[in-house]
């Protein structure tokens, strides 16, 4: 008798491992190079500090299934929620800047929604655990669900870019210690809603402060691991197209030679599993 076809699947994604050679779009190496950001559809590169759409795309392809829910506590320009629509995942995004959330609703709404997923855009401080929890619960109830299956966190890199005048904005923290404390509160909020054994993805870079390299990414990694998460992978993503350094290559080279430092050309995409 002919052999019956089987599907070798993973409980946290839609990949058929019997066909693993066909997934050329999915990265499995720890060094990521993207020649340019995806600017198709509703994606734009106009919001300073936003990450490229390829990052949430990779995370969702590996760690979610169709119909899962993705939480983004640092909504920004809505990149994650646009990718949610494209891939058939429900999305919940939080941001403390009310004018930005209004703009993002229009931007996400302009993206086609072929899978008829829901996207919730909440004006709230993700460091306000109780207040934000109430809003997230209301969004989950519309889906008759209690938990999310993936969280993607792209916080400010401390004071590198000031995103608002709000004292609650992580980019306005007076010290790295205060930044890490408030970042930890966002992780606490996320942990309330992330399903066990599912993934939290942190996109973060290091910074210079008073001439010293501050390993912000690894300090944030420690904050996540303090909350019982298992570190699964650290990806280094190339930043050759960083807008802040575009057309200033020689100036930055001189500054590096004069100051005895190296120019940032990378950031990290760090993968954790909730235990």
C-alpha positions as CSV (number, residue, x, y, z in Angstrom):
1,X,0.0,0.0,0.0
2,X,1.2,3.5,-0.7
3,X,2.5,5.4,2.3
4,X,0.0,7.7,3.9
5,X,1.1,11.4,3.8
6,X,1.8,12.8,7.3
7,X,2.3,16.3,8.5
8,X,5.1,16.8,11.0
9,X,4.1,19.9,12.8
10,X,5.1,22.1,15.7
11,X,2.4,23.2,18.2
12,X,3.5,26.8,18.1
13,X,3.6,27.5,14.4
14,X,2.1,26.5,11.0
15,X,5.2,25.0,9.6
16,X,5.1,21.5,8.1
17,X,8.5,20.0,9.0
18,X,8.1,17.4,6.3
19,X,8.5,20.3,3.9
20,X,11.2,22.2,5.8
21,X,13.4,22.8,2.7
22,X,10.6,24.9,1.2
23,X,10.7,27.7,3.8
24,X,13.4,29.8,2.2
25,X,11.9,33.0,3.7
26,X,12.5,31.9,7.3
27,X,15.9,32.7,8.9
28,X,17.6,30.2,11.2
29,X,21.0,31.8,11.5
30,X,21.9,34.2,14.3
31,X,23.2,36.9,12.1
32,X,20.6,38.9,10.1
33,X,21.3,41.1,7.1
34,X,18.5,42.9,5.4
35,X,19.5,45.1,2.4
36,X,16.5,47.4,2.9
37,X,13.3,47.7,5.0
38,X,10.0,46.4,3.6
39,X,8.1,49.5,2.5
40,X,5.2,47.7,0.9
41,X,1.5,48.3,1.8
42,X,1.0,50.4,4.9
43,X,4.6,50.1,6.0
44,X,6.5,53.4,6.0
45,X,9.9,54.4,7.4
46,X,8.7,57.8,8.6
47,X,8.7,57.2,12.3
48,X,12.2,57.7,13.8
49,X,13.2,54.7,15.8
50,X,10.8,52.1,14.4
51,X,12.1,48.6,13.5
52,X,11.9,47.0,10.2
53,X,8.8,44.8,9.4
54,X,11.0,41.8,8.7
55,X,11.6,41.4,12.4
56,X,8.0,40.8,13.4
57,X,7.5,38.7,10.2
58,X,10.3,36.3,11.2
59,X,9.0,36.1,14.8
60,X,5.4,35.4,13.8
61,X,6.4,32.8,11.2
62,X,8.5,30.9,13.8
63,X,6.4,31.3,16.9
64,X,2.7,31.7,16.1
65,X,-0.1,30.0,14.2
66,X,-2.9,31.5,12.2
67,X,-5.5,33.0,14.6
68,X,-3.0,33.5,17.4
69,X,-2.7,36.8,19.2
70,X,0.4,39.0,19.3
71,X,0.9,41.7,22.0
72,X,3.1,44.7,21.3
73,X,3.5,46.9,24.4
74,X,5.6,49.5,22.5
75,X,3.3,50.1,19.5
76,X,5.2,52.9,17.8
77,X,4.1,53.3,14.2
78,X,2.2,50.0,14.1
79,X,4.7,47.8,12.3
80,X,3.8,44.7,14.3
81,X,0.1,45.1,13.8
82,X,0.5,45.6,10.0
83,X,2.4,42.3,9.9
84,X,-0.4,40.7,12.0
85,X,-2.9,41.6,9.3
86,X,-0.7,40.2,6.6
87,X,-0.1,36.9,8.4
88,X,-3.6,36.3,9.9
89,X,-2.7,37.0,13.5
90,X,-4.8,39.1,15.8
91,X,-2.8,42.0,17.3
92,X,-3.0,44.2,20.4
93,X,-0.7,47.3,20.5
94,X,-0.2,49.7,23.4
95,X,1.3,53.2,23.3
96,X,1.2,56.2,25.7
97,X,1.1,58.8,23.0
98,X,-2.6,59.4,22.1
99,X,-2.0,61.3,18.9
100,X,0.2,58.5,17.7
101,X,-2.4,55.8,18.4
102,X,-4.9,57.8,16.4
103,X,-2.5,57.9,13.4
104,X,-1.7,54.3,13.7
105,X,-5.3,53.3,13.7
106,X,-5.6,54.9,10.2
107,X,-2.3,53.4,9.1
108,X,-3.2,49.8,10.2
109,X,-6.7,50.2,8.8
110,X,-5.2,51.0,5.4
111,X,-3.6,47.6,5.3
112,X,-5.6,44.8,3.6
113,X,-7.2,42.4,6.1
114,X,-7.7,39.2,4.0
115,X,-7.9,36.9,7.1
116,X,-10.4,39.2,8.9
117,X,-8.3,39.4,12.1
118,X,-8.9,42.0,14.8
119,X,-6.3,44.6,15.7
120,X,-6.7,46.6,19.0
121,X,-4.8,49.8,19.4
122,X,-4.8,51.0,23.0
123,X,-3.8,54.4,24.3
124,X,-2.2,53.4,27.6
125,X,1.1,53.4,29.5
126,X,2.4,49.8,29.3
127,X,4.2,50.4,32.6
128,X,0.8,51.0,34.3
129,X,0.2,47.3,35.0
130,X,-3.3,47.5,36.4
131,X,-4.6,50.2,34.0
132,X,-3.2,48.5,31.0
133,X,-4.3,45.0,32.2
134,X,-7.9,46.2,32.2
135,X,-7.7,47.4,28.6
136,X,-5.9,44.3,27.4
137,X,-8.5,42.1,29.0
138,X,-11.3,44.0,27.3
139,X,-9.6,43.4,24.0
140,X,-9.1,39.7,24.7
141,X,-12.8,39.3,25.6
142,X,-13.7,40.5,22.1
143,X,-11.9,37.4,20.8
144,X,-13.2,35.2,23.6
145,X,-9.6,34.6,24.7
146,X,-7.6,35.1,27.9
147,X,-4.0,35.0,26.7
148,X,-1.7,36.0,23.9
149,X,0.7,33.6,22.1
150,X,3.6,36.0,21.3
151,X,4.9,39.3,22.7
152,X,7.2,41.6,20.7
153,X,8.9,44.3,22.7
154,X,10.8,47.1,21.0
155,X,11.4,49.7,23.8
156,X,13.3,53.0,23.4
157,X,17.0,52.6,23.7
158,X,16.9,54.7,26.9
159,X,17.7,58.3,26.0
160,X,19.0,57.8,22.4
161,X,15.7,59.2,21.0
162,X,13.2,61.3,23.0
163,X,9.8,60.1,21.9
164,X,7.6,62.4,24.0
165,X,7.6,64.8,26.9
166,X,5.8,62.4,29.2
167,X,7.7,61.5,32.4
168,X,6.4,58.0,32.0
169,X,8.1,57.5,28.7
170,X,11.0,55.2,29.0
171,X,13.1,57.5,26.8
172,X,12.8,60.1,29.5
173,X,14.2,58.0,32.4
174,X,16.8,59.9,34.4
175,X,19.1,56.9,34.7
176,X,19.7,53.4,33.3
177,X,18.6,52.0,36.6
178,X,15.3,53.8,36.4
179,X,14.9,52.7,32.7
180,X,15.5,49.0,33.7
181,X,13.0,49.3,36.5
182,X,10.3,50.6,34.2
183,X,11.2,48.2,31.5
184,X,10.7,45.4,34.1
185,X,7.2,46.6,34.8
186,X,6.4,46.2,31.1
187,X,7.7,42.7,31.2
188,X,5.5,42.1,34.3
189,X,2.5,43.3,32.3
190,X,3.4,41.1,29.4
191,X,3.9,38.0,31.6
192,X,0.3,38.3,32.9
193,X,-1.1,37.6,29.5
194,X,1.5,35.5,27.7
195,X,0.6,31.9,27.5
196,X,3.0,29.4,29.1
197,X,5.7,28.0,26.9
198,X,5.2,30.8,24.4
199,X,7.8,33.4,23.2
200,X,8.7,36.9,24.1
201,X,10.9,38.7,21.6
202,X,13.0,41.7,22.6
203,X,14.4,44.1,20.0
204,X,17.0,46.3,21.7
205,X,20.4,47.9,21.1
206,X,23.2,49.1,23.4
207,X,24.1,52.7,24.0
208,X,27.0,55.0,24.8
209,X,26.7,57.2,27.9
210,X,29.4,59.6,29.0
211,X,31.9,57.9,26.6
212,X,31.2,54.4,28.0
213,X,29.5,51.6,26.2
214,X,26.4,50.6,28.2
215,X,25.3,46.9,27.5
216,X,21.6,47.9,27.6
217,X,20.5,44.8,25.7
218,X,22.1,42.4,28.2
219,X,20.8,44.4,31.1
220,X,17.3,44.1,29.7
221,X,17.9,40.4,29.1
222,X,18.6,40.0,32.8
223,X,15.4,41.8,33.6
224,X,13.4,39.3,31.5
225,X,15.2,36.3,32.9
226,X,14.6,37.5,36.5
227,X,10.9,36.8,35.7
228,X,11.4,33.2,35.0
229,X,12.0,33.2,31.2
230,X,14.3,30.9,29.4
231,X,16.8,32.5,27.0
232,X,16.5,30.7,23.7
233,X,18.5,32.7,21.2
234,X,20.3,36.0,20.6
235,X,20.3,37.3,17.0
236,X,22.6,40.1,15.9
237,X,20.9,42.3,13.3
238,X,22.9,44.4,10.9
239,X,22.1,48.2,11.0
240,X,24.0,49.4,8.0
241,X,21.1,51.5,6.8
242,X,20.6,53.3,10.1
243,X,19.1,56.7,9.2
244,X,20.9,58.6,11.9
245,X,24.3,57.7,10.4
246,X,23.3,57.9,6.8
247,X,25.6,60.1,4.7
248,X,27.7,60.8,7.9
249,X,30.0,57.8,7.6
250,X,33.2,59.8,7.4
251,X,32.2,62.0,10.3
252,X,31.4,59.0,12.5
253,X,34.6,57.4,11.5
254,X,36.6,60.4,12.6
255,X,34.7,60.6,15.9
256,X,35.4,56.9,16.5
257,X,39.1,57.3,15.9
258,X,39.3,60.4,18.0
259,X,37.2,59.0,20.8
260,X,38.6,55.5,21.0
261,X,35.2,53.8,20.4
262,X,33.5,51.7,17.8
263,X,30.4,52.7,15.8
264,X,27.2,50.8,16.4
265,X,26.3,48.7,13.4
266,X,24.1,46.2,15.0
267,X,21.2,45.6,17.4
268,X,19.8,42.5,19.0
269,X,16.7,40.4,18.5
270,X,16.5,38.2,21.7
271,X,14.2,35.3,22.0
272,X,12.8,34.0,25.4
273,X,10.4,31.3,26.3
274,X,8.0,31.7,29.2
275,X,8.4,28.8,31.6
